[in-house]
Amino acid sequence: MNPVKLCFRTFVFILFLFVFRFMAQAQTEDDAFTMNKNQICLGGMFSQSQFDHYWEGNHLRDNLNFGTVTYQNYSIMGIYGITHSLSVLASLPYVQTHASAGTLHGMSGLQDIGLDLKFKALHIQSSNGQFTLFGIGGITVPASNYLADYLPLAIGLKSRTLSGRILGDFQWHHYFITASYYYTFRSNIAIDRNSYYTNQLYLTDQVQMPNLDGFLIRTGYRSTHFIAEALLQNYTTLGGFDITTNNTPFPSNRMNWNAIGLNLKYEFKKPLNGFTLYTGGKYVFQGRNVGQLKTFDAGLFYAFYLSKKHPQSASQKSSIQ
């Protein structure tokens, strides 16, 4: 093997081991792929979200004390194929927040670490198309001691989570539809005060976080090297309370939203074989106690094998989004 290529692959493998140890919640649990056995895909993703209006309960309003709130997320991401049907997914996000008006300062730091396992439970192929069913389970844990009781400028909610997800994908020729449903259990969090008020007074620093569920529907065009998809996403908090008038958000608020989006992905051919470029955007068009977010994503990834023996069939190809 070419010494330069060998050094590069050795560096990427060492980087993977480092990243794998400190991973966070995977960003690819909703795609219809698993990696091939002994295949690794590593990369980085940048995401920026902004809002200047938010829902106070069901009322959409602005707030001159915040102006425009911006979130920037820099993530190191990875997937490893344990078998052809089982993959481990992970990422580590670094988040920065900023408000264009008022006296509140933004925050920055590592957000939540975690790990997801994706299992291909069923694959049926016929002349009418192919159907694949996946089961996904994951955990997240805060990666740093950030302040959760500082919304909307906190970098996260600091709750440990355990989630389960079921995903089905149907493809006919180059056209597909993917639908998934998830449920997430969330632990209590501790805030930096010993009393707070929601719809009643609590004399404790412990905040009970409601669980949540939601669904994601994706549909579009999929070929060997290119994917274009539209999406509809729902996020529903199963409990909580509304933001009170002219008050700041609280971690256990009822935070619901619906969003639409578009994603594009291109897998390069030779001489850049193994590299994938991803971009996408999302818009929250309806919500409750959340910002009317506009989000842009972009990422670059590289996939390779740990062993020389690997499948050549295009039907076995797997990708990261």
Backbone as numpy.savetxt, mean C-alpha at the origin, in Angstrom:
# Nx Ny Nz CAx CAy CAz Cx Cy Cz
30.30 -15.87 -15.34 29.45 -14.67 -15.34 30.33 -13.42 -15.34
29.89 -12.40 -16.03 30.60 -11.13 -16.06 30.81 -10.61 -14.64
32.06 -10.22 -14.27 32.34 -9.76 -12.89 31.47 -8.57 -12.48
31.23 -7.65 -13.40 30.39 -6.48 -13.07 28.97 -6.93 -12.75
28.45 -7.85 -13.58 27.10 -8.36 -13.36 27.01 -9.13 -12.04
28.07 -9.91 -11.75 28.10 -10.66 -10.50 28.11 -9.73 -9.29
28.93 -8.67 -9.35 28.99 -7.69 -8.24 27.64 -7.01 -8.06
27.00 -6.66 -9.19 25.70 -5.99 -9.09 24.67 -6.90 -8.44
24.62 -8.17 -8.87 23.64 -9.08 -8.29 23.94 -9.36 -6.81
25.23 -9.43 -6.47 25.60 -9.62 -5.06 25.15 -8.44 -4.23
25.35 -7.22 -4.74 24.91 -6.01 -4.04 23.40 -6.01 -3.84
22.66 -6.35 -4.91 21.20 -6.35 -4.82 20.74 -7.39 -3.82
21.39 -8.56 -3.79 21.00 -9.60 -2.84 21.25 -9.16 -1.40
22.41 -8.52 -1.15 22.70 -8.02 0.19 21.68 -6.95 0.59
21.35 -6.08 -0.37 20.34 -5.06 -0.11 19.01 -5.70 0.24
18.65 -6.78 -0.49 17.40 -7.47 -0.21 17.38 -8.02 1.21
18.50 -8.64 1.64 18.54 -9.18 3.00 18.35 -8.08 4.03
18.95 -6.91 3.79 18.79 -5.78 4.70 17.35 -5.30 4.73
16.79 -5.13 3.52 15.42 -4.64 3.42 14.45 -5.65 4.02
14.67 -6.93 3.73 13.77 -7.97 4.19 13.66 -8.00 5.71
14.74 -7.63 6.39 14.75 -7.63 7.84 13.91 -6.50 8.42
13.80 -5.39 7.69 13.12 -4.21 8.22 11.91 -3.83 7.37
11.22 -4.83 6.80 10.16 -4.54 5.84 8.90 -3.99 6.49
8.07 -3.34 5.65 6.77 -2.84 6.07 5.67 -3.42 5.20
4.46 -2.88 5.41 3.31 -3.42 4.71 3.51 -3.37 3.20
3.28 -4.51 2.54 3.51 -4.57 1.11 2.53 -3.71 0.34
3.00 -3.12 -0.73 2.16 -2.28 -1.58 1.57 -3.08 -2.72
1.84 -4.42 -2.84 1.45 -5.19 -4.01 0.53 -6.34 -3.65
-0.09 -6.29 -2.49 -0.94 -7.41 -2.09 -2.21 -7.50 -2.92
-2.54 -6.47 -3.70 -3.77 -6.48 -4.48 -3.57 -6.78 -5.95
-2.35 -7.12 -6.41 -2.22 -7.51 -7.80 -2.42 -9.03 -7.94
-2.58 -9.49 -9.15 -2.91 -10.90 -9.41 -1.67 -11.69 -9.81
-0.57 -11.50 -9.07 0.67 -12.18 -9.40 1.29 -12.77 -8.13
2.01 -13.86 -8.32 3.01 -14.30 -7.35 4.33 -14.43 -8.10
5.43 -14.35 -7.38 6.72 -14.51 -8.02 6.98 -15.98 -8.30
7.88 -16.26 -9.24 8.35 -17.62 -9.44 9.25 -18.03 -8.28
9.44 -19.32 -8.13 10.30 -19.82 -7.05 11.72 -19.27 -7.20
12.26 -18.77 -6.11 13.62 -18.20 -6.04 13.78 -16.90 -6.83
12.67 -16.27 -7.20 12.73 -14.99 -7.90 12.55 -13.85 -6.91
13.33 -12.78 -7.08 13.27 -11.61 -6.22 12.98 -10.38 -7.08
12.16 -9.51 -6.57 11.93 -8.22 -7.21 12.10 -7.14 -6.16
13.02 -6.21 -6.41 13.32 -5.12 -5.50 13.12 -3.79 -6.20
12.80 -2.77 -5.43 12.66 -1.45 -6.05 12.26 -0.39 -5.07
11.98 0.77 -5.61 11.58 1.92 -4.81 10.36 2.59 -5.40
9.57 3.19 -4.54 8.36 3.87 -4.95 8.30 5.25 -4.30
7.91 6.26 -5.08 7.64 7.59 -4.55 6.16 7.88 -4.72
5.55 8.43 -3.66 4.14 8.78 -3.70 3.94 10.15 -3.06
3.13 10.98 -3.70 2.78 12.29 -3.12 1.27 12.46 -3.14
0.72 12.83 -1.98 -0.71 13.07 -1.83 -0.92 14.47 -1.28
-1.99 15.13 -1.73 -2.32 16.47 -1.27 -3.83 16.63 -1.10
-4.22 17.49 -0.14 -5.61 17.91 -0.07 -5.69 19.32 0.50
-6.67 20.10 0.03 -6.96 21.41 0.61 -8.40 21.50 1.10
-9.17 20.42 0.88 -10.51 20.28 1.45 -10.60 18.91 2.13
-11.40 18.83 3.16 -11.59 17.56 3.86 -13.02 17.47 4.35
-13.42 16.23 4.66 -14.76 16.01 5.18 -14.74 16.04 6.71
-15.51 16.96 7.28 -15.73 17.03 8.72 -17.06 16.32 8.97
-16.99 15.04 9.34 -18.17 14.21 9.24 -18.47 14.02 7.76
-19.68 14.38 7.32 -20.05 14.31 5.91 -19.96 15.66 5.21
-19.52 16.69 5.93 -19.47 18.05 5.38 -18.09 18.34 4.80
-18.04 18.64 3.49 -16.78 18.96 2.82 -16.46 20.44 3.04
-15.27 20.71 3.56 -14.89 22.08 3.91 -13.39 22.27 3.72
-12.95 23.54 3.80 -11.53 23.83 3.84 -11.17 24.28 5.25
-9.89 24.53 5.47 -9.42 24.98 6.78 -8.17 25.83 6.56
-8.29 27.14 6.81 -7.19 28.07 6.57 -6.03 27.85 7.55
-6.27 27.11 8.63 -5.18 26.81 9.57 -4.23 25.74 9.03
-4.69 24.98 8.01 -3.86 23.96 7.39 -3.42 24.37 5.99
-4.30 25.03 5.26 -4.03 25.32 3.85 -4.05 24.02 3.06
-2.99 23.76 2.32 -2.84 22.50 1.59 -1.91 21.57 2.37
-2.39 20.39 2.67 -1.60 19.39 3.40 -1.00 18.42 2.39
0.32 18.18 2.50 1.04 17.32 1.56 1.69 16.17 2.31
1.54 14.96 1.76 2.22 13.76 2.26 3.15 13.25 1.17
4.40 12.98 1.52 5.35 12.38 0.60 5.86 11.07 1.20
5.81 10.01 0.41 6.14 8.67 0.87 7.24 8.10 -0.02
8.37 7.73 0.60 9.47 7.08 -0.11 9.57 5.65 0.43
9.34 4.66 -0.43 9.29 3.27 0.03 10.32 2.40 -0.67
10.99 1.57 0.12 11.79 0.47 -0.43 10.91 -0.77 -0.37
10.81 -1.47 -1.51 9.86 -2.57 -1.61 10.52 -3.82 -2.14
9.93 -4.97 -1.83 10.47 -6.24 -2.31 9.47 -7.37 -2.26
9.67 -8.35 -3.17 8.90 -9.59 -3.20 9.87 -10.74 -3.42
9.62 -11.86 -2.75 10.43 -13.06 -2.94 9.51 -14.25 -3.14
9.79 -15.08 -4.16 9.00 -16.27 -4.42 9.53 -17.46 -3.65
8.82 -17.84 -2.59 9.21 -19.02 -1.80 8.96 -20.29 -2.61
7.77 -20.35 -3.23 7.44 -21.38 -4.22 6.74 -20.66 -5.38
6.28 -21.42 -6.39 5.55 -20.80 -7.49 4.19 -20.29 -7.05
3.70 -20.77 -5.90 2.37 -20.38 -5.43 2.40 -19.51 -4.17
3.56 -19.34 -3.57 3.65 -18.61 -2.31 4.75 -17.56 -2.39
4.36 -16.29 -2.15 5.33 -15.19 -2.17 5.25 -14.41 -0.88
6.37 -13.82 -0.50 6.42 -12.92 0.65 6.65 -11.51 0.10
5.86 -10.55 0.62 5.90 -9.17 0.12 6.18 -8.24 1.28
6.93 -7.17 1.03 7.28 -6.26 2.10 7.76 -4.93 1.56
7.70 -3.89 2.42 8.22 -2.56 2.05 8.47 -1.75 3.31
9.30 -0.74 3.19 9.61 0.13 4.31 9.40 1.58 3.89
8.35 2.25 4.37 8.08 3.63 3.95 8.66 4.68 4.89
9.21 5.72 4.28 9.62 6.92 5.00 8.68 8.03 4.57
8.01 8.68 5.53 6.94 9.62 5.23 7.30 11.02 5.72
7.00 12.03 4.90 7.12 13.43 5.28 5.77 14.11 5.10
5.41 15.00 6.04 4.16 15.75 5.92 4.44 17.25 6.03
3.53 18.06 5.45 3.73 19.50 5.43 2.38 20.18 5.25
2.18 21.31 5.96 0.99 22.15 5.79 1.45 23.51 5.28
0.73 24.03 4.28 1.15 25.28 3.64 0.75 26.52 4.43
-0.10 26.38 5.44 -0.56 27.53 6.23 -0.62 27.15 7.70
-0.78 28.17 8.54 -0.90 27.92 9.96 0.42 27.74 10.67
0.34 27.36 11.94 1.53 27.24 12.79 1.97 25.80 13.03
1.20 24.81 12.56 1.56 23.42 12.79 2.70 23.01 11.85
3.70 22.34 12.42 4.84 21.88 11.64 4.62 20.45 11.17
5.16 20.14 10.01 5.08 18.79 9.50 5.97 17.84 10.26
5.80 16.55 9.98 6.60 15.51 10.64 7.27 14.66 9.57
8.24 13.86 9.96 8.90 12.94 9.05 9.47 11.78 9.84
9.60 10.62 9.17 10.17 9.46 9.82 9.70 8.17 9.19
10.26 7.06 9.68 9.81 5.75 9.24 8.41 5.49 9.78
7.56 4.93 8.95 6.18 4.72 9.34 6.00 3.33 9.97
5.38 2.38 9.27 5.05 1.07 9.85 5.76 -0.05 9.10
6.37 -0.96 9.84 6.99 -2.12 9.22 6.00 -3.28 9.25
6.17 -4.23 8.34 5.25 -5.35 8.30 5.64 -6.38 7.27
4.79 -7.35 7.08 5.09 -8.46 6.18 3.78 -9.06 5.69
3.71 -9.42 4.41 2.54 -10.08 3.83 2.94 -11.37 3.15
2.09 -12.38 3.26 2.24 -13.63 2.53 1.08 -13.76 1.56
1.39 -14.06 0.31 0.36 -14.23 -0.72 0.42 -15.65 -1.25
-0.74 -16.33 -1.24 -0.82 -17.73 -1.65 -1.79 -17.87 -2.82
-1.33 -18.48 -3.90 -2.21 -18.76 -5.04 -2.93 -20.07 -4.74
-4.22 -19.94 -4.40 -4.97 -21.10 -3.94 -5.62 -21.89 -5.06
-5.92 -21.22 -6.19 -6.67 -21.87 -7.26 -6.35 -21.21 -8.58
-6.17 -22.02 -9.63 -5.98 -21.48 -10.98 -6.72 -22.38 -11.95
-7.69 -21.81 -12.68 -8.49 -22.54 -13.65 -8.33 -21.87 -15.01
-7.96 -22.65 -16.02 -7.77 -22.11 -17.36 -8.63 -22.89 -18.34
-9.32 -22.15 -19.20 -10.17 -22.78 -20.21 -10.14 -21.91 -21.45
-10.91 -22.32 -22.47 -10.97 -21.55 -23.71 -11.67 -20.21 -23.51
-12.42 -20.07 -22.42 -13.13 -18.82 -22.13 -12.31 -17.84 -21.30
-11.10 -18.24 -20.91 -10.27 -17.36 -20.09 -9.67 -18.13 -18.93
-9.08 -17.40 -18.00 -8.49 -18.03 -16.83 -8.89 -17.28 -15.56
-9.08 -18.07 -14.49 -9.47 -17.51 -13.19 -8.45 -17.94 -12.15
-8.02 -16.99 -11.32 -7.05 -17.27 -10.27 -7.57 -16.70 -8.96
-7.43 -17.49 -7.89 -7.88 -17.08 -6.56 -6.68 -17.05 -5.62
-6.55 -15.95 -4.86 -5.43 -15.77 -3.93 -5.96 -15.55 -2.51
-5.17 -15.96 -1.54 -5.38 -15.59 -0.15 -4.15 -14.85 0.35
-4.35 -13.74 1.07 -3.25 -12.90 1.53 -3.43 -12.61 3.01
-2.38 -12.72 3.77 -2.39 -12.35 5.18 -1.20 -11.48 5.50
-1.37 -10.50 6.39 -0.27 -9.59 6.68 -0.33 -9.00 8.07
0.81 -8.49 8.51 0.93 -7.79 9.79 1.69 -6.49 9.56
1.43 -5.48 10.39 2.24 -4.26 10.40 2.54 -3.87 11.84
3.71 -3.26 12.03 4.16 -2.80 13.33 4.84 -1.45 13.13
4.61 -0.46 14.01 5.28 0.83 13.85 6.80 0.68 13.80
7.44 1.37 12.87 8.89 1.29 12.69 9.63 2.32 13.52
8.92 3.32 14.05 9.56 4.36 14.85 8.55 4.87 15.88
9.04 5.63 16.82 8.18 6.14 17.90 7.58 7.48 17.49
6.83 7.48 16.39 6.26 8.73 15.91 5.00 9.09 16.70
4.56 10.33 16.55 3.41 10.86 17.28 2.15 10.65 16.44
1.23 9.80 16.92 0.00 9.52 16.18 -1.07 10.58 16.43
-1.06 11.18 17.61 -2.10 12.15 17.99 -1.70 13.55 17.50
-1.52 13.66 16.18 -1.09 14.93 15.59 -1.65 15.05 14.18
-2.87 14.56 14.01 -3.50 14.59 12.69 -3.94 16.00 12.35
-3.88 16.40 11.07 -3.60 15.57 9.89 -2.13 15.48 9.50
-1.20 15.90 10.38 0.21 15.93 10.01 1.02 14.76 10.57
0.37 13.85 11.31 1.06 12.64 11.75 1.40 11.78 10.55
2.47 10.99 10.63 2.88 10.15 9.51 2.16 8.81 9.51
1.36 8.52 10.53 0.62 7.27 10.61 -0.23 7.23 11.86
-0.90 6.10 12.08 -1.79 5.95 13.24 -1.18 5.09 14.34
-0.03 4.46 14.10 0.78 3.77 15.10 0.10 2.53 15.68
-0.87 1.98 15.00 -1.55 0.78 15.48 -0.93 -0.46 14.85
-0.74 -1.50 15.65 -0.34 -2.79 15.11 -1.57 -3.43 14.45
-1.37 -4.02 13.28 -2.51 -4.56 12.55 -2.27 -6.00 12.12
-3.37 -6.71 11.96 -3.39 -8.06 11.41 -4.51 -8.08 10.37
-4.18 -8.43 9.13 -5.17 -8.33 8.06 -5.26 -9.63 7.27
-6.46 -9.86 6.73 -6.69 -10.97 5.82 -7.38 -10.46 4.57
-7.08 -11.08 3.44 -7.60 -10.59 2.16 -7.84 -11.78 1.24
-8.94 -11.70 0.48 -9.21 -12.68 -0.56 -9.30 -11.93 -1.88
-8.68 -12.49 -2.92 -8.56 -11.80 -4.20 -8.85 -12.78 -5.34
-9.71 -12.37 -6.25 -9.99 -13.17 -7.44 -9.69 -12.39 -8.71
-9.12 -13.06 -9.70 -8.74 -12.41 -10.96 -9.23 -13.24 -12.13
-9.92 -12.59 -13.07 -10.35 -13.25 -14.30 -9.75 -12.52 -15.50
-9.12 -13.28 -16.40 -8.52 -12.69 -17.60 -9.06 -13.38 -18.84
-9.48 -12.56 -19.81 -9.95 -13.04 -21.11 -9.12 -12.33 -22.16
-8.31 -13.13 -22.89 -7.34 -12.58 -23.82 -6.45 -11.57 -23.06
-6.42 -10.30 -23.46 -5.60 -9.31 -22.75 -6.41 -8.45 -21.78
-7.67 -8.79 -21.56 -8.53 -7.97 -20.70 -8.79 -8.71 -19.39
-8.84 -7.96 -18.30 -8.95 -8.60 -16.99 -9.81 -7.77 -16.04
-10.28 -8.44 -15.01 -10.91 -7.78 -13.87 -10.45 -8.49 -12.60
-10.03 -7.70 -11.62 -9.55 -8.21 -10.34 -10.36 -7.58 -9.22
-10.84 -8.40 -8.30 -11.61 -7.89 -7.16 -11.09 -8.51 -5.88
-10.96 -7.68 -4.84 -10.48 -8.18 -3.56 -11.26 -7.54 -2.42
-11.35 -8.29 -1.32 -11.97 -7.80 -0.08 -10.99 -8.05 1.05
-10.87 -7.07 1.96 -9.96 -7.24 3.09 -10.62 -6.84 4.40
-10.10 -7.42 5.48 -10.54 -7.06 6.84 -9.28 -6.91 7.68
-9.22 -5.83 8.47 -8.03 -5.52 9.26 -8.38 -5.32 10.72
-7.70 -6.08 11.59 -7.81 -5.90 13.03 -6.73 -4.91 13.46
-7.11 -3.94 14.33 -6.14 -2.94 14.78 -6.05 -2.93 16.30
-4.83 -2.82 16.80 -4.59 -2.77 18.25 -4.85 -1.36 18.79
-5.02 -1.26 20.11 -5.08 0.04 20.76 -3.76 0.77 20.58
-3.79 2.10 20.71 -2.56 2.89 20.69 -2.49 3.73 21.96
-1.30 4.20 22.28 -1.08 5.10 23.42 -0.74 6.48 22.87
-1.37 7.53 23.40 -1.09 8.89 22.98 -0.38 9.64 24.10
0.16 10.81 23.78 0.98 11.57 24.73 0.14 12.52 25.59
-0.95 12.03 26.11 -1.76 12.74 27.12 -2.57 11.69 27.87
-2.95 12.00 29.08 -3.63 10.99 29.90 -5.14 11.19 29.99
-5.70 12.03 29.13 -7.15 12.14 29.02 -7.49 12.73 27.65
-8.67 12.39 27.15 -9.13 12.93 25.87 -10.64 12.78 25.80
-11.23 13.49 24.85 -12.69 13.47 24.71 -13.05 13.10 23.27
-13.93 12.12 23.11 -14.48 11.78 21.80 -15.96 12.19 21.82
-16.85 11.23 22.08 -18.23 11.56 22.42 -18.48 11.38 23.91
-17.39 11.11 24.65 -17.39 11.07 26.11 -15.95 11.25 26.58
-15.75 11.51 27.88 -14.43 11.75 28.44 -13.76 10.43 28.81
-12.49 10.28 28.42 -11.69 9.10 28.77 -10.48 9.57 29.58
-10.31 9.05 30.78 -9.18 9.40 31.65 -8.08 8.34 31.51
-7.49 8.27 30.34 -6.46 7.29 30.02 -5.69 7.76 28.80
-4.51 7.18 28.60 -3.75 7.48 27.38 -3.98 6.42 26.31
-4.81 5.42 26.60 -5.08 4.34 25.67 -6.28 4.68 24.78
-6.11 4.51 23.47 -7.17 4.79 22.50 -7.53 3.49 21.79
-8.81 3.12 21.87 -9.27 1.92 21.18 -9.50 2.24 19.71
-8.80 1.53 18.83 -8.88 1.77 17.40 -9.89 0.82 16.77
-10.87 1.34 16.05 -11.83 0.46 15.38 -11.17 -0.32 14.25
-11.69 -1.52 14.00 -11.22 -2.31 12.88 -11.72 -1.70 11.57
-11.27 -2.24 10.46 -11.69 -1.68 9.17 -11.78 -2.78 8.13
-12.54 -2.50 7.07 -12.58 -3.39 5.92 -12.71 -2.56 4.65
-12.73 -3.22 3.52 -12.84 -2.50 2.27 -12.70 -3.44 1.09
-12.83 -2.87 -0.10 -12.68 -3.67 -1.32 -11.94 -2.85 -2.36
-11.41 -3.55 -3.36 -10.70 -2.92 -4.47 -11.05 -3.67 -5.75
-11.50 -2.94 -6.75 -11.81 -3.51 -8.06 -10.89 -2.86 -9.09
-10.20 -3.69 -9.89 -9.28 -3.21 -10.91 -9.65 -3.88 -12.22
-9.63 -3.13 -13.30 -9.93 -3.70 -14.60 -9.17 -2.96 -15.68
-8.81 -3.67 -16.76 -8.06 -3.02 -17.83 -7.44 -4.00 -18.78
-6.28 -3.62 -19.31 -5.56 -4.35 -20.34 -4.25 -4.88 -19.76
-3.96 -6.16 -20.04 -2.75 -6.78 -19.50 -2.08 -7.62 -20.58
-0.82 -7.30 -20.89 -0.03 -8.11 -21.80 1.26 -8.51 -21.10
2.17 -9.15 -21.83 3.41 -9.61 -21.22 4.24 -8.46 -20.66
4.26 -7.32 -21.37 5.13 -6.22 -20.96 4.39 -4.95 -20.54
3.06 -4.93 -20.65 2.35 -3.68 -20.38 1.02 -3.95 -19.69
0.72 -3.13 -18.68 -0.57 -3.18 -17.98 -1.11 -1.77 -17.85
-2.38 -1.59 -18.21 -3.10 -0.34 -17.98 -4.40 -0.70 -17.30
-4.68 -0.09 -16.14 -5.87 -0.47 -15.39 -6.51 0.74 -14.73
-7.84 0.68 -14.62 -8.61 1.63 -13.83 -9.02 0.92 -12.54
-9.22 1.69 -11.47 -9.55 1.07 -10.20 -10.61 1.85 -9.44
-11.33 1.14 -8.60 -12.28 1.69 -7.64 -11.96 1.08 -6.29
-11.70 1.92 -5.28 -11.27 1.43 -3.97 -12.16 1.99 -2.87
-12.48 1.13 -1.91 -13.29 1.50 -0.75 -12.54 1.18 0.53
-12.62 2.09 1.50 -11.99 1.94 2.82 -13.03 2.34 3.85
-13.39 1.43 4.77 -14.46 1.69 5.72 -13.99 1.36 7.14
-14.06 2.35 8.02 -13.74 2.14 9.44 -14.99 1.65 10.16
-14.87 0.54 10.89 -16.02 -0.11 11.51 -16.20 0.40 12.94
-16.54 1.67 13.06 -16.70 2.30 14.37 -16.10 3.68 14.36
-15.86 4.24 15.55 -15.27 5.57 15.63 -16.34 6.65 15.69
-15.90 7.91 15.59 -16.80 9.05 15.73 -16.37 10.13 14.75
-17.23 11.11 14.54 -16.94 12.19 13.59 -16.08 13.28 14.22
-15.31 13.97 13.38 -14.59 15.16 13.82 -15.61 16.20 14.30
-15.39 16.75 15.47 -16.30 17.80 15.94 -15.98 19.11 15.23
-16.96 20.03 15.19 -16.86 21.26 14.42 -15.61 22.06 14.79
-14.84 22.45 13.77 -13.62 23.25 13.93 -12.58 22.60 14.82
-12.58 21.29 14.90 -11.59 20.57 15.69 -10.65 19.82 14.75
-9.53 19.34 15.26 -8.60 18.55 14.46 -9.01 17.08 14.49
-8.58 16.29 13.51 -8.91 14.86 13.52 -8.28 14.15 14.71
-8.82 12.95 15.03 -8.33 12.12 16.12 -8.12 10.71 15.58
-7.11 9.96 16.08 -6.80 8.65 15.50 -7.98 7.68 15.40
-8.92 7.73 16.34 -10.03 6.77 16.31 -11.28 7.32 15.63
-11.13 8.40 14.86 -12.26 8.88 14.06 -12.76 7.79 13.10
-14.03 7.90 12.73 -14.55 7.08 11.64 -14.01 7.66 10.33
-13.08 6.96 9.69 -12.44 7.45 8.47 -12.83 6.55 7.30
-13.75 7.02 6.50 -14.23 6.27 5.34 -13.90 7.02 4.06
-13.61 6.31 2.98 -13.39 6.97 1.70 -13.58 6.02 0.53
-13.92 6.62 -0.60 -14.00 5.92 -1.88 -13.13 6.67 -2.88
-12.38 5.94 -3.69 -11.44 6.57 -4.61 -11.47 5.87 -5.96
-11.13 6.63 -7.00 -10.92 6.08 -8.33 -9.48 6.35 -8.72
-8.95 5.55 -9.66 -7.56 5.76 -10.04 -7.21 5.08 -11.34
-5.97 5.30 -11.77 -5.44 4.73 -12.99 -3.98 4.35 -12.75
-3.59 3.13 -13.15 -2.23 2.66 -13.01 -1.68 2.19 -14.36
-0.41 2.46 -14.61 0.28 2.01 -15.81 1.58 1.33 -15.41
1.91 0.24 -16.08 3.14 -0.48 -15.77 3.76 -1.01 -17.06
5.07 -0.86 -17.19 5.77 -1.35 -18.37 7.01 -2.13 -17.94
7.12 -3.38 -18.42 8.29 -4.22 -18.17 9.20 -4.13 -19.40
10.41 -3.65 -19.18 11.33 -3.40 -20.29 11.81 -4.70 -20.93
12.12 -4.59 -22.23 12.72 -5.69 -22.96 14.24 -5.50 -22.95
14.97 -6.38 -23.64 16.42 -6.27 -23.70 16.81 -4.94 -24.32
17.90 -4.28 -23.84 18.88 -4.77 -22.88 18.54 -4.48 -21.41
17.33 -3.96 -21.14 16.92 -3.63 -19.77 15.98 -4.68 -19.21
16.10 -5.90 -19.69 15.24 -6.99 -19.23 15.35 -7.14 -17.71
14.21 -7.23 -17.04 14.18 -7.34 -15.58 13.72 -6.08 -14.90
13.79 -4.95 -15.60 13.35 -3.68 -15.01 11.89 -3.41 -15.35
11.18 -2.83 -14.39 9.77 -2.47 -14.55 9.57 -1.03 -14.09
8.87 -0.25 -14.90 8.53 1.12 -14.56 7.04 1.20 -14.25
6.70 1.86 -13.16 5.31 1.94 -12.72 4.95 3.39 -12.45
3.71 3.79 -12.81 3.18 5.09 -12.44 1.67 4.98 -12.27
1.10 5.86 -11.47 -0.34 5.81 -11.25 -0.83 7.03 -10.49
-2.12 7.14 -10.39 -2.74 8.24 -9.65 -4.08 7.80 -9.09
-4.54 8.52 -8.04 -5.79 8.18 -7.37 -6.43 9.45 -6.83
-7.76 9.47 -6.82 -8.52 10.63 -6.34 -9.64 10.17 -5.43
-9.68 10.71 -4.21 -10.74 10.40 -3.25 -11.93 11.30 -3.57
-13.00 10.71 -4.10 -14.15 11.50 -4.52 -15.26 11.55 -3.48
-15.19 10.70 -2.46 -16.20 10.71 -1.40 -15.55 10.22 -0.11
-15.87 10.89 1.01 -15.25 10.48 2.25 -15.99 10.94 3.49
-15.44 10.56 4.63 -15.97 10.95 5.94 -14.78 11.08 6.89
-14.54 12.28 7.36 -13.43 12.57 8.29 -12.06 12.27 7.67
-11.92 12.48 6.36 -10.64 12.31 5.66 -10.46 13.46 4.68
-9.24 13.62 4.19 -8.95 14.63 3.19 -9.38 14.19 1.80
-9.71 15.16 0.96 -10.06 14.89 -0.44 -8.75 14.76 -1.22
-8.10 13.62 -1.07 -6.73 13.43 -1.52 -6.62 13.24 -3.02
-5.58 13.83 -3.58 -5.12 13.56 -4.94 -3.72 12.98 -4.81
-3.50 11.79 -5.36 -2.26 11.05 -5.15 -1.61 10.71 -6.48
-0.27 10.85 -6.53 0.52 10.44 -7.68 1.61 9.48 -7.21
1.82 8.36 -7.95 2.83 7.36 -7.61 3.76 7.12 -8.79
5.01 6.80 -8.49 5.96 6.38 -9.52 6.98 5.46 -8.88
7.40 4.42 -9.61 8.35 3.49 -9.05 9.16 2.78 -10.13
10.32 2.25 -9.73 11.19 1.49 -10.61 11.63 0.24 -9.86
11.55 -0.93 -10.54 11.83 -2.21 -9.89 12.71 -3.08 -10.77
13.42 -4.01 -10.12 14.29 -4.93 -10.84 14.06 -6.35 -10.31
13.83 -7.31 -11.23 13.58 -8.70 -10.85 14.70 -9.60 -11.36
15.09 -10.56 -10.54 16.13 -11.51 -10.93 15.96 -12.79 -10.13
16.72 -13.82 -10.49 16.65 -15.12 -9.84 17.90 -15.37 -8.99
17.70 -16.10 -7.89 18.83 -16.49 -7.06 19.57 -17.69 -7.64
18.87 -18.49 -8.45 19.51 -19.66 -9.07 19.45 -19.52 -10.58
20.30 -20.26 -11.29 20.35 -20.19 -12.75 19.16 -20.88 -13.39
18.60 -21.88 -12.69 17.47 -22.61 -13.24 16.18 -21.87 -12.90
15.48 -21.41 -13.90 14.22 -20.72 -13.68 13.31 -20.91 -14.89
11.99 -20.82 -14.68 11.05 -21.06 -15.78 11.16 -20.01 -16.86
10.97 -20.44 -18.11 11.06 -19.53 -19.24 9.69 -19.15 -19.79
8.65 -19.86 -19.34 7.32 -19.65 -19.89 6.78 -18.28 -19.52
6.22 -17.57 -20.53 5.66 -16.24 -20.27 4.48 -16.32 -19.34
3.76 -17.46 -19.33 2.61 -17.59 -18.46 3.00 -17.64 -17.00
4.30 -17.92 -16.74 4.78 -18.00 -15.37 5.31 -16.65 -14.89
5.39 -15.66 -15.78 5.99 -14.38 -15.40 5.22 -13.72 -14.27
5.95 -13.12 -13.36 5.34 -12.41 -12.26 5.91 -11.02 -12.20
5.17 -10.09 -11.59 5.57 -8.70 -11.61 5.22 -8.03 -10.31
5.87 -6.90 -10.09 5.54 -6.05 -8.95 4.92 -4.77 -9.48
3.93 -4.24 -8.76 3.28 -3.00 -9.18 3.49 -1.96 -8.12
